[in-house]
Amino acid sequence: MSVLLFPMTIGAVAPVSLIIIAAVALLIFGPTKLPQLGRSVGTTVKEFKEGFNGLGEDEKPEEKKEEVVKIQTKQEDETIQR
């Protein structure tokens, strides 16, 4: 019977396991905090995916040049003010 409830497959989550995890989470966090927790986890996962996808994208060279010019101009202004 335990083989049916918890199959020995790698990488798969049995439906019974998900039900048990959900029940424990409901007992720990309560029905009022559980939706907030779900939203925050979803937001975190979304931001992580966006950040991970953005790692491979480099800025355009024009944007880098503009940033360098802004930094140099700011440093020159600070030097003049002193």
Secondary structure, DSSP 8 states (H G I E B T S, - for coil): -HHHHS---TT---HHHHHHHHHHHHHHHHHHHHHHHHHHHHHHHHHHHHHHHTTS----HHHHHHHHHHHHHHHHHHHHH-
